[in-house]
Amino acid sequence: MTRSHEISQVPSHVKMIMASISSYAKDGKYSVAELERIITIALEDGEVDADERRVLQTILEKASNVPFDDEVKPYITALSKLYL
């Protein structure tokens, strides 16, 4: 089994967590691009399932409680309305 095949078998909510950790570790906050990358992972199969929703909620709560650029807050609000 190749490494790329192993990664493709990782559940999407785990991929979201890994992307979140990577994004947050860079500078202790999230950008719109980083949040967009995380929601794109959830939407790869066309829907946001319960596990993805739970992870997204945790990420958005964390993103709301750290410093962020002016463009991030409305994006957090929009993601919350659309997917939670």
C-alpha positions in Angstrom: 0.0 0.0 0.0 1.5 3.4 -1.0 1.6 6.4 1.3 -0.9 8.4 -0.9 -3.3 5.5 -0.7 -3.0 5.4 3.1 -3.7 9.1 3.3 -6.7 8.8 1.0 -8.2 6.3 3.5 -8.0 8.8 6.4 -11.5 10.0 7.3 -12.2 13.5 6.2 -12.8 14.8 9.8 -9.3 13.6 10.7 -7.9 15.4 7.7 -9.7 18.5 8.8 -8.1 18.2 12.3 -4.7 17.8 10.7 -5.2 20.8 8.5 -6.4 22.8 11.5 -3.3 21.9 13.6 -1.0 22.8 10.7 -2.7 26.1 10.1 -2.8 27.1 13.8 0.7 26.0 14.5 2.1 28.6 11.9 1.0 31.7 13.8 -1.6 30.9 16.3 -4.5 32.1 14.2 -6.5 31.2 11.1 -6.8 33.0 7.8 -9.7 32.8 5.4 -7.6 30.7 3.1 -6.8 28.2 5.9 -10.5 28.0 6.9 -11.5 27.6 3.3 -9.0 24.7 2.9 -10.6 23.0 6.0 -14.2 23.4 4.8 -13.1 22.1 1.3 -11.9 18.9 2.9 -15.4 18.5 4.5 -17.1 19.1 1.2 -15.0 16.7 -0.9 -17.9 14.2 -0.9 -20.6 16.9 -1.4 -21.9 17.1 2.1 -20.8 17.9 5.7 -21.5 14.8 7.9 -21.9 14.8 11.7 -18.2 14.1 12.4 -17.1 16.9 10.0 -19.7 19.3 11.6 -18.4 18.5 15.1 -14.8 19.2 14.0 -15.8 22.3 12.1 -17.7 23.7 15.2 -14.6 23.1 17.3 -12.3 24.8 14.8 -14.6 27.8 14.3 -15.0 28.2 18.1 -11.2 28.2 18.4 -10.8 30.6 15.4 -13.3 33.0 17.1 -11.2 33.1 20.3 -7.8 34.0 18.8 -6.7 37.1 17.1 -7.9 37.3 13.5 -7.9 39.6 10.5 -11.1 41.7 9.8 -12.0 39.4 6.9 -12.0 36.3 9.1 -14.9 37.1 11.4 -17.6 37.3 8.6 -16.2 34.1 7.1 -16.6 32.3 10.5 -20.1 33.7 10.7 -21.0 32.5 7.2 -19.5 29.0 7.7 -21.4 28.7 11.0 -24.7 29.6 9.3 -24.1 27.3 6.3 -22.8 24.2 8.0 -23.6 24.1 11.7 
